[in-house]
Amino acid sequence: MEDTKIQWHPGFVAAMDMEFKEDREKLELESEHNLNKKPLEIDLLVIKKEKDSEIHNEIGKIFRGHNIMEYKSPKDQLDIDTFYKVSGYASLYKSYGKTVDGIKAEDVTISLLREAKPRELFNYFKKHNVEVGMPYNGIYYIQGLSPFPAQVVVIKELGQEGHMWIKALTEKMKKEELEKLIRKSGEFSNEYDRRLAESVLEVTLNANIGLIEELRGDTEMGEMMLKIMQPVILEIEKKAEIRGKKAGMEEGRITGMEEGKILGAIEVLRNFKSNDDVKKIIMEKYHITEGDLEKYL
């Protein structure tokens, strides 16, 4: 069953970029790499710039020159057919080299990531005597089933140290973990890292709406969240503005464009502020009376 409301994959790409932050200069990450003119896409292609360079993050220890990564969100299935599909992607990728055997099979790896352990897949491995090793917590090397070195990463089993970002892609985030993530997101002075952190945080907040309500009473956390998520807020406002404009709400002195902005702002602020605070902020920002505001609340 696919998640339709939460856009997990952009968060996955951002999380993996943060996972490999220490070795970023050694890697090239290509999100949704097209295998063909037809809609065959690799979730994430990681190209190792220097063949012999060491990757510090355990997820990247298996890496060779070309690394195919498939991410499954919490409700997605990861079964044996998925395993073979990703092996197929890797085979196609290898075959599309610029010259015959230009990409060596031994220079390609596949990685499949999911929050919880895919029990049926591991039962299949056991039933068919597939050798499975676990060199690191949560990381399973699969031997002999694919023509390429392969691993299954069980995100929930990874240690917290060094894996904060990929472990944040969950619907079961604890309050103290979210607080730590928010604080960490606010520490980045580098714009690139800050934007990646915001992308992960957006997915986490969408997946854990209940925790947002818990944090509303914490003034420091609420303000920090609002500050960090400002780009997201602006994007929501933009989408709401378009919706308002399409709906043709251009009556009186509040235009459809303004109405869309107001609706978007209220939608976001309610996650962080009380009703009275929302009213005050909206009235001040959009210069409308309390009476005009009532129809939006």
C-alpha positions in Angstrom: 0.0 0.0 0.0 1.5 3.3 -1.1 1.5 6.5 1.0 -0.4 9.1 -1.0 -0.4 12.1 1.2 3.2 12.2 2.5 5.9 12.8 0.0 8.6 10.5 1.5 11.1 10.3 -1.4 12.3 14.0 -1.4 12.9 13.5 2.3 14.7 10.2 1.6 17.1 11.9 -0.9 17.7 14.8 1.5 18.3 12.4 4.4 20.8 10.3 2.4 22.6 13.5 1.4 22.9 14.3 5.1 23.9 10.7 6.0 26.9 11.1 3.5 27.7 14.7 4.6 31.1 13.7 5.8 32.0 12.2 2.4 30.0 14.5 0.2 32.9 15.6 -1.9 33.6 11.9 -2.8 30.0 11.2 -4.1 27.6 12.4 -6.7 23.9 11.9 -5.9 21.3 11.8 -8.7 17.7 11.7 -7.5 15.2 9.8 -9.7 17.8 8.9 -12.3 16.1 8.0 -15.6 17.2 4.6 -16.9 15.5 5.1 -20.3 13.2 7.3 -22.2 10.4 5.2 -20.7 9.4 5.9 -17.0 12.0 3.7 -15.3 13.6 5.6 -12.5 16.1 4.8 -9.8 15.2 6.4 -6.5 18.7 7.5 -5.9 21.9 6.9 -7.9 25.1 7.5 -5.9 28.3 7.7 -8.0 31.6 7.3 -6.2 33.9 9.9 -7.7 37.1 8.1 -6.6 37.0 4.3 -6.7 39.2 3.7 -3.7 37.9 6.4 -1.4 36.5 5.3 1.9 33.0 6.1 2.9 32.6 6.6 6.7 28.8 6.0 7.0 28.0 2.3 7.4 25.3 2.5 4.7 28.0 3.4 2.2 30.6 0.8 3.2 29.4 -1.5 0.4 29.6 1.2 -2.3 31.6 0.7 -5.5 31.6 3.1 -8.4 27.8 3.1 -9.2 25.3 2.5 -6.5 21.5 2.0 -7.0 19.4 2.9 -4.0 15.7 2.0 -3.6 13.7 3.5 -0.7 10.4 2.1 0.6 8.2 4.3 2.8 6.7 2.9 6.0 3.6 1.5 4.3 5.3 0.3 1.1 6.1 -3.4 0.7 9.6 -4.7 0.3 9.5 -8.2 -1.0 11.5 -10.5 -3.2 10.0 -9.0 -6.4 11.1 -5.6 -5.3 14.6 -7.1 -4.8 14.7 -8.5 -8.3 13.2 -5.3 -9.7 16.1 -3.3 -8.3 18.5 -5.9 -9.5 16.9 -5.4 -12.9 17.4 -1.6 -12.7 21.0 -2.2 -11.9 21.4 -4.6 -14.9 19.8 -2.0 -17.2 22.0 0.8 -15.7 25.1 -1.4 -16.3 24.0 -2.1 -19.9 23.6 1.6 -20.7 27.3 2.3 -20.4 28.9 4.4 -23.1 30.9 1.4 -24.4 30.5 -2.4 -24.2 31.1 -3.4 -20.6 32.0 0.2 -19.9 30.4 -0.2 -16.5 31.7 -3.4 -14.8 29.2 -5.6 -13.0 31.5 -5.7 -10.0 31.4 -1.9 -9.9 27.7 -1.7 -9.3 25.8 -2.2 -6.0 22.2 -2.2 -4.9 20.7 -1.0 -1.6 17.1 -1.4 -0.5 16.0 0.7 2.5 12.9 0.4 4.7 12.0 1.5 8.2 10.9 -1.9 9.5 12.4 -5.3 8.8 10.7 -6.9 5.7 9.8 -10.2 7.4 8.5 -11.9 4.2 11.7 -11.0 2.3 13.9 -12.4 5.1 11.7 -15.5 5.3 12.3 -16.0 1.6 16.1 -15.7 2.1 15.9 -18.3 4.8 13.7 -20.7 2.9 15.9 -20.5 -0.2 19.2 -20.8 1.7 20.3 -17.3 0.7 23.3 -16.2 2.8 22.6 -13.1 4.8 25.4 -11.3 6.8 25.0 -8.4 9.2 28.3 -6.4 9.3 26.6 -3.5 11.1 23.4 -3.0 13.1 20.5 -2.8 10.7 22.6 -3.5 7.6 22.3 -6.9 5.9 24.5 -8.0 3.1 22.7 -10.5 0.7 25.0 -13.0 -0.9 24.5 -14.8 -4.2 21.0 -13.7 -5.2 22.0 -10.7 -7.4 24.8 -10.3 -9.9 25.7 -7.2 -7.9 26.8 -6.7 -4.2 23.5 -6.1 -2.4 22.3 -4.9 1.0 19.0 -4.4 2.8 19.0 -1.5 5.3 16.5 -1.7 8.2 16.4 1.9 9.2 14.8 1.2 12.6 17.7 -1.0 13.6 20.4 1.6 12.8 22.1 3.3 15.7 21.1 6.9 16.3 24.7 8.1 16.0 25.3 9.2 12.4 21.8 8.2 11.2 19.6 10.9 12.6 18.3 12.1 9.2 17.3 8.8 7.7 15.8 7.6 11.0 13.6 10.8 11.0 11.6 9.3 8.1 9.1 7.7 10.4 5.5 8.0 11.5 6.6 6.9 15.1 8.8 9.8 16.0 9.2 10.4 19.8 8.8 13.9 21.1 12.4 14.2 22.4 13.7 12.9 19.0 11.7 15.6 17.2 12.9 18.3 19.5 16.5 17.1 18.9 15.9 17.2 15.1 14.4 20.7 15.3 17.4 22.0 17.3 19.8 20.3 15.0 18.1 21.8 11.9 18.4 25.2 13.4 22.2 24.9 13.9 23.2 24.8 10.3 24.8 28.0 9.0 25.4 26.4 5.5 22.4 27.1 3.3 22.7 23.8 1.5 22.6 21.7 4.7 19.9 23.9 6.1 17.6 23.3 3.1 18.3 19.5 3.3 17.4 19.5 7.0 14.2 21.4 6.2 13.2 18.9 3.6 13.6 16.0 6.0 11.8 18.0 8.8 8.9 18.8 6.5 8.3 15.0 5.9 8.7 14.3 9.6 6.2 16.9 10.7 3.7 15.8 8.1 4.1 12.2 9.3 3.8 13.1 13.0 1.1 15.7 13.2 0.2 14.7 16.7 3.6 15.7 18.0 3.2 19.2 16.5 0.2 19.7 18.8 2.3 18.6 21.8 5.0 21.1 20.9 2.6 24.0 20.5 2.7 24.7 24.2 6.5 25.0 24.2 7.1 28.6 23.1 10.8 28.0 22.3 10.0 24.9 20.2 7.0 26.5 18.5 9.0 29.6 17.4 12.0 27.6 16.4 9.8 25.3 14.2 8.1 28.3 12.7 11.4 29.9 11.9 12.9 26.8 10.4 9.9 25.9 8.3 9.4 29.4 6.8 10.3 28.3 3.3 7.7 25.5 3.6 5.1 28.0 4.9 5.8 30.3 1.9 5.3 27.3 -0.5 2.0 26.4 1.2 0.9 30.0 0.9 1.8 30.0 -2.8 -0.2 26.9 -3.4 -3.1 28.2 -1.4 -2.9 31.5 -3.4 -3.2 29.6 -6.6 -6.2 27.7 -5.3 -7.8 30.9 -4.1 -7.2 32.6 -7.5 -8.7 29.6 -9.4 -11.8 29.7 -7.2 -12.4 33.2 -8.3 -12.7 34.7 -4.8 -12.3 38.3 -5.8 -15.2 39.9 -4.0 -14.9 43.0 -1.9 -11.5 44.4 -0.9 -10.0 40.9 -0.4 -8.9 39.5 -3.7 -8.7 35.8 -4.5 -4.9 36.0 -4.3 -5.0 37.5 -0.8 -7.7 35.0 0.3 -5.5 32.1 -0.8 -2.6 33.6 1.2 -4.7 34.0 4.3 -6.1 30.4 4.1 -2.5 29.0 3.6 -1.1 31.1 6.5 -3.9 29.9 8.8 -3.4 26.3 7.8 0.2 26.5 8.9 0.0 28.7 11.9 -2.7 26.5 13.5 0.0 23.8 13.9 2.1 26.1 16.1 -0.1 28.8 17.6 -3.3 29.1 19.6 -6.4 30.5 18.0 -6.0 33.9 19.5 -2.4 34.1 18.3 -3.4 33.0 14.8 -6.0 35.8 14.7 -3.6 38.4 15.9 -0.9 37.4 13.4 -3.3 37.3 10.4 -5.0 40.6 11.3 -1.6 42.3 11.6 -0.1 40.7 8.5 -3.0 41.2 6.1 -4.6 44.3 7.7 -8.1 42.9 8.0 -10.6 43.3 10.8 -11.6 40.6 13.2 -15.0 40.5 11.5 -13.5 39.9 8.1 -11.3 37.2 9.6 -14.1 35.2 11.1 -15.2 33.6 7.7 -11.8 32.0 7.4 -11.6 30.4 10.8 
